[in-house]
Amino acid sequence: MTTSVKDMLATYPADLGDIDREKLTRCIEECVACAQACTACADACLSEGMVGDLTKCIRTDMDCADICTATAAVLSRHTGYDANVTRAILTACATVCKACADECGSHADMHAHCRICAEACRSCEQACNDLLSALG
């Protein structure tokens, strides 16, 4: 997937410090992809015949999409950077991604959209944890 994230980070006029740009880029990209997958999965769940059985999945998808979107936004802003805020939102994002991956994973055998969403959530969770580890 080609995105403008790497290009935007490369053109940032101020010093980004010693942050691992590859991990930062991957995390932003994974957050955007996860938010899209969760939004689409929630919508697909609403179209299923047994929508009542998917209430928790829909809610978890929506929470995950919101947190991933917010995380991508926070990680994309560098002016007045606060490492404590970055760590907190990365931790929250990894937590909600795990919860969503677990919930969607429980429906993956019945719904392909849940399987795809669970994979996106797991990938995003890993990217958040990788960036957290790099931050120290």
Contacts in CASP RR format, 6 or more apart in sequence:
PFRMAT RR
TARGET T0000
AUTHOR 0000-0000-0000
METHOD contacts of the structure
MODEL  1
MTTSVKDMLATYPADLGDIDREKLTRCIEECVACAQACTACADACLSEGM
VGDLTKCIRTDMDCADICTATAAVLSRHTGYDANVTRAILTACATVCKAC
ADECGSHADMHAHCRICAEACRSCEQACNDLLSALG
1 29 0 8 1.000
1 33 0 8 1.000
3 29 0 8 1.000
3 32 0 8 1.000
5 25 0 8 1.000
5 28 0 8 1.000
5 29 0 8 1.000
5 76 0 8 1.000
6 21 0 8 1.000
6 25 0 8 1.000
8 76 0 8 1.000
9 16 0 8 1.000
9 21 0 8 1.000
9 24 0 8 1.000
9 25 0 8 1.000
10 21 0 8 1.000
12 78 0 8 1.000
14 78 0 8 1.000
14 79 0 8 1.000
16 78 0 8 1.000
19 134 0 8 1.000
19 135 0 8 1.000
20 131 0 8 1.000
20 134 0 8 1.000
23 127 0 8 1.000
23 130 0 8 1.000
23 131 0 8 1.000
23 134 0 8 1.000
24 75 0 8 1.000
24 131 0 8 1.000
26 127 0 8 1.000
26 130 0 8 1.000
26 131 0 8 1.000
27 71 0 8 1.000
27 75 0 8 1.000
27 90 0 8 1.000
27 124 0 8 1.000
27 127 0 8 1.000
27 128 0 8 1.000
27 130 0 8 1.000
27 131 0 8 1.000
28 72 0 8 1.000
28 75 0 8 1.000
28 76 0 8 1.000
29 127 0 8 1.000
30 120 0 8 1.000
30 123 0 8 1.000
30 124 0 8 1.000
30 126 0 8 1.000
30 127 0 8 1.000
30 128 0 8 1.000
31 68 0 8 1.000
31 69 0 8 1.000
31 71 0 8 1.000
31 72 0 8 1.000
31 75 0 8 1.000
31 93 0 8 1.000
31 124 0 8 1.000
31 127 0 8 1.000
31 128 0 8 1.000
32 68 0 8 1.000
32 69 0 8 1.000
32 72 0 8 1.000
33 120 0 8 1.000
33 123 0 8 1.000
33 124 0 8 1.000
34 64 0 8 1.000
34 65 0 8 1.000
34 68 0 8 1.000
34 97 0 8 1.000
34 120 0 8 1.000
34 121 0 8 1.000
34 123 0 8 1.000
34 124 0 8 1.000
35 64 0 8 1.000
35 65 0 8 1.000
35 66 0 8 1.000
35 68 0 8 1.000
35 69 0 8 1.000
35 72 0 8 1.000
36 65 0 8 1.000
36 120 0 8 1.000
37 116 0 8 1.000
37 117 0 8 1.000
37 120 0 8 1.000
37 121 0 8 1.000
38 61 0 8 1.000
38 62 0 8 1.000
38 64 0 8 1.000
38 65 0 8 1.000
38 68 0 8 1.000
38 100 0 8 1.000
38 117 0 8 1.000
38 120 0 8 1.000
38 121 0 8 1.000
39 61 0 8 1.000
39 62 0 8 1.000
39 65 0 8 1.000
40 113 0 8 1.000
40 117 0 8 1.000
41 57 0 8 1.000
41 61 0 8 1.000
41 104 0 8 1.000
41 113 0 8 1.000
41 114 0 8 1.000
41 116 0 8 1.000
41 117 0 8 1.000
42 57 0 8 1.000
42 58 0 8 1.000
42 61 0 8 1.000
42 62 0 8 1.000
42 65 0 8 1.000
44 111 0 8 1.000
44 113 0 8 1.000
45 51 0 8 1.000
45 54 0 8 1.000
45 57 0 8 1.000
45 58 0 8 1.000
45 61 0 8 1.000
45 111 0 8 1.000
45 113 0 8 1.000
45 114 0 8 1.000
46 54 0 8 1.000
46 58 0 8 1.000
48 54 0 8 1.000
48 111 0 8 1.000
51 58 0 8 1.000
54 107 0 8 1.000
56 103 0 8 1.000
57 103 0 8 1.000
57 104 0 8 1.000
57 107 0 8 1.000
57 114 0 8 1.000
60 96 0 8 1.000
60 99 0 8 1.000
60 100 0 8 1.000
60 103 0 8 1.000
60 104 0 8 1.000
61 100 0 8 1.000
61 104 0 8 1.000
61 117 0 8 1.000
63 96 0 8 1.000
63 99 0 8 1.000
63 100 0 8 1.000
64 96 0 8 1.000
64 97 0 8 1.000
64 99 0 8 1.000
64 100 0 8 1.000
64 121 0 8 1.000
67 89 0 8 1.000
67 92 0 8 1.000
67 93 0 8 1.000
67 96 0 8 1.000
67 97 0 8 1.000
68 93 0 8 1.000
68 96 0 8 1.000
68 97 0 8 1.000
68 124 0 8 1.000
70 89 0 8 1.000
71 89 0 8 1.000
71 90 0 8 1.000
71 92 0 8 1.000
71 93 0 8 1.000
71 128 0 8 1.000
74 85 0 8 1.000
74 86 0 8 1.000
74 89 0 8 1.000
75 86 0 8 1.000
75 89 0 8 1.000
75 131 0 8 1.000
83 135 0 8 1.000
86 135 0 8 1.000
87 132 0 8 1.000
87 135 0 8 1.000
90 128 0 8 1.000
90 129 0 8 1.000
90 131 0 8 1.000
90 132 0 8 1.000
90 135 0 8 1.000
91 128 0 8 1.000
91 132 0 8 1.000
93 124 0 8 1.000
93 125 0 8 1.000
93 128 0 8 1.000
94 124 0 8 1.000
94 125 0 8 1.000
94 128 0 8 1.000
94 129 0 8 1.000
94 132 0 8 1.000
97 121 0 8 1.000
97 122 0 8 1.000
97 124 0 8 1.000
97 125 0 8 1.000
97 128 0 8 1.000
98 121 0 8 1.000
98 122 0 8 1.000
98 125 0 8 1.000
100 117 0 8 1.000
100 118 0 8 1.000
100 121 0 8 1.000
101 117 0 8 1.000
101 118 0 8 1.000
101 119 0 8 1.000
101 121 0 8 1.000
101 122 0 8 1.000
101 125 0 8 1.000
102 118 0 8 1.000
104 114 0 8 1.000
104 115 0 8 1.000
104 117 0 8 1.000
104 118 0 8 1.000
104 121 0 8 1.000
105 114 0 8 1.000
105 115 0 8 1.000
105 118 0 8 1.000
106 114 0 8 1.000
107 114 0 8 1.000
108 114 0 8 1.000
108 115 0 8 1.000
108 118 0 8 1.000
109 115 0 8 1.000
END
